[in-house]
């Protein structure tokens, strides 16, 4: 669904959304929340969804129809409902809406945005995205760093240690200073990328990304490309993917923490499914080993052939 931010008609729900996005209340939200709300409310303000309805016409039934259109993306559906409720709460006390518009609406939601990608999903995104976004997927899935740190990585941050290239990162959120060694996969990929005196990740026009632009461009590509339809529930949260890859390769929790710069509880949270499956497989293998069917003793009098 393509977003157009041109002229909008006064008295419509789109004007309410624009007013909210320009308000101090919206500016006070966490940056990651603003990124998500701006994208989802951008969808809601379109003339073909909710934006063209006059404020005295829009009602829960229409909002539910909009949410139903996101039913194949449950996590996004739930976040859209949350964003619209925030607009409603802000607008009601400012007489920008005459009555609640989300009462009774349903959005079951989901947790897809925080689930690790499979290797197949990573390969699909790398193959089907434009090169500038494909590089984002490769760098994120192999280093496990946040988007706010990915956009600040520069070629000059790369440093070798004991013959292995890696990148020096000062994590924006935690202030943690780490060196992240490159995987073989990343070494092969990055050797083909053009080096400039600039950040490693650049937009299609050659300019650096901001964190918000990185998220918005991924969401737009994911939601508009039929080839990326299997990733409709996948957020650009590839830290979990990198962690699970390391776990499957046999890395300990401490080793993963050191490489990715993540706390043990968070590593364990991301690895919970992988660990459960490993333990379950070990249990069934143990059971199989103890319950192998005994071979029937052969009858010495039975002829062969």
MOGIMO-V590756 format. One record per pair of residues at least 24 apart in sequence whose C-alpha atoms are under 8 Angstrom apart, sorted by the first residue. I is the first residue (numbers start at 1). J is the second residue. Records with the same first field share a line. If there is no record, write none. Layout:
# MOGIMO-V590756
I->J + J
This chain:
# MOGIMO-V590756
1->43 + 220 + 223 + 224
2->43 + 220 + 224
3->42 + 43 + 46
4->46
9->52
11->54 + 55
12->51 + 52 + 53 + 54 + 55
13->45 + 50 + 51 + 52 + 53 + 54 + 55 + 58
14->44 + 45 + 46 + 50 + 51 + 52 + 53
15->51
16->87 + 91 + 96 + 97
17->41 + 45 + 87
20->87 + 90 + 91
32->212
35->212 + 215 + 216
36->79
37->79 + 80 + 83
39->216
40->79 + 80 + 83
41->80 + 83 + 84
55->96 + 97 + 98
56->97 + 98
58->101
59->100 + 101 + 102
60->100 + 101 + 102 + 103 + 104 + 105
61->105
63->101 + 102 + 105
64->102 + 105 + 106
67->106 + 107
68->107
71->107
72->232
73->232 + 233
74->107 + 108 + 109 + 110 + 112 + 233
75->109 + 110 + 111 + 112 + 113 + 233
76->109 + 233
77->107 + 108 + 109
78->107 + 108 + 109 + 110
79->109
81->105 + 107
112->233 + 234 + 235
113->233 + 234 + 235 + 236 + 237
114->234 + 235 + 237 + 240
115->234 + 240 + 241 + 270
116->237 + 238 + 239 + 240 + 241 + 244 + 270
117->234 + 238 + 240 + 241
118->241
121->230 + 231
124->228
125->228
128->227 + 228
129->221
132->201 + 202 + 203 + 204
133->203 + 218
135->201
136->201
137->238
138->186 + 189
139->186
140->238 + 239 + 242
141->238 + 239 + 241 + 242
142->182 + 183 + 185 + 186 + 242
143->180 + 181 + 182 + 239 + 242 + 260
144->238 + 239 + 240 + 241 + 242 + 243 + 260
145->238 + 239 + 260
146->237 + 238 + 239
147->211 + 214
148->172 + 210 + 211
150->201
151->199 + 200 + 201 + 208 + 209 + 210 + 211 + 214
152->199
153->199 + 200 + 201
154->197 + 198 + 199 + 200
155->195 + 196 + 197 + 198 + 199 + 200
176->261
178->258 + 259 + 261
179->259
180->259 + 260
181->259
240->267 + 270 + 271
243->267 + 270 + 271
244->270 + 271 + 274
247->271 + 274
248->274
